[in-house]
Amino acid sequence: MRRRGVFAFITAAAATTAVALLPAGTAHSATVDANCGFQNGHCIYWGQSYSGSFANISGDVPDYPVSGSTSLTYKSSGTGQGERIGNNNGSHRNYEVFCRIRIWYNPNYSGPNLVLAQYGEPGWQLAGSQLGTLLNNIRSSDTEICYAD
């Protein structure tokens, strides 16, 4: 009897640990709007100096399409409004206070990538040449690491 109780406790502890180690954004579907700002997601700008139209992305995006119909377009007024985000990005800001965002060269979170630190930390914003091969070449993004307050 005692062994069964210990086994149940160990199994429950292992399940809790496994859930706690899952990546932060795996269960979220992305939304896109023109509401960039403090504590409000990943802001992608059309221009290389945080200029032109922008889109606020909340959640993971396995594929920013480069053709066909998509809601993943620049939403605010300015140069680039209505254009697809896929392979058409000039700068990024991460307004998440507790989470890092990773941007990827290929769909489905593969290939060369960069991490945007959480808001206010070094690396929370990257523009133009700081993006390296990801300048105008982003195809997916996800929430990588979240810290509790």
N, C-alpha and C positions, 0 to 999 in steps of 0.2 A: 504494500500500500504506500509506504513512504517513498519508494522509488517513483511511482507514478506521479505523485505530487511534485517531486523535484523535477522530473522530466517535463511536466506541464509548465512549470515555472521557467525552465530554461528555454523551452519552445516559445513561450510568450515573450520572453526577453529578446530572443533572437529575431522574432518577427517585428518587434518594436524597433530594434536597431536597424533592421533592413529597411523599414519604412523611412526612418530618419535619414538614411544615406541616399535616398533617391534624389536625382537632380531636381532643382527647385521648380522648373517650368514644364515638366513633362505632361501634366494633365491640363494645361491651359490652351485654349485656342486664342489666336491673336485677334485683336481689334485694332482698327486704324482710324485716327481722327486728326484734327488740326489743333489739339490742345496740349502742346508741348509746354513743359514747365516743371518746377520743383515737385518731386514725388509723383511724377506722372509718366513714367516709362522711358522708352528709347526714342529719341528724336533724330530722324534722318533728314538731312538737308540736301536739296538739289545742288546748291552751290558749294564751292570749296572753302568758303570762309563763313560758314553758318549763314549763308545768304540764299535768296530765292525761296521757293515754296518748300514746305516741310511737312512731314507726317509723323505723328506720334504713334508708336507701335507698343501695344501692351500684350505680352504673351510671346510664345515661341512661333517662329515662322520657318517651316521646313523648306519652303520654296517661294522666293520672290520671282514671279513669272516675268519673262522678257518678251512674251508675245501673248496674244489672245486677251480675252476679257478677264479683268481682275479688279478687286476692290483695293489692292495694294498699290495705291497711287499717291502722289503728293497732293495734300488736301488744302493747305493754306493758299492765300493769294500770293502771287509772285511768279517769277520765272520758273518754269517747270511744272506749274499747277496742272494736275490731271495726268501727268506722265507716269509710267510705271517706275517703281522703285528699283526693280531688278536690273543690275548692271548699269545703274544710273544715279549713283550717290556721290556727293562731294564732301560731306562732313557729317559727324555724328556727335550726339551728346547723350549721356546716360543720366537721366533725372531720378533714377531709383536710388533711394538713400541707403538701402541695405543689400542690394543685389548687384552683381556684376553681369554684364551682357557680353556675349561672345558673338562676333560677326564672322561669317564664313564666305569663302570664295565660291564654293559649290553648293548646290541644293543638298538637303538632308544632312546638314552639319558636317561637311567633309572638306578636305583641302586646306590651303593656307587660311589662317584665322588670326584675329586680334581680340583682345579683351578690353572692354571699356570698364574702368574701375567704377565703383559706386560714386554717386554724386559728391563732389567736394574733395575727393581724393585725387592724387596725381594720376592722370590718364583717364579722367571721366569724360573728356572731350578730345576728339581727334579730327583733324581737318587736312584736306589736300594731301600733300606728300607724306604726312604722318601715317596715312592709311596704306602706303606702299602699294603692293599688288591689289589691294582691295579698293583702291580709288576707282570708282565707276565699275566695280566688279563684286558687288555683294549679292549672294543668292540665297542665304539663309541666316537666321539669327536666333539665339536662345539665351535664356536666363541661366547663368552658370552656377554662381555661388551666392547664397543669401546669408546674411549675418543677422542674428537677433539683436534687438535694441537693448 
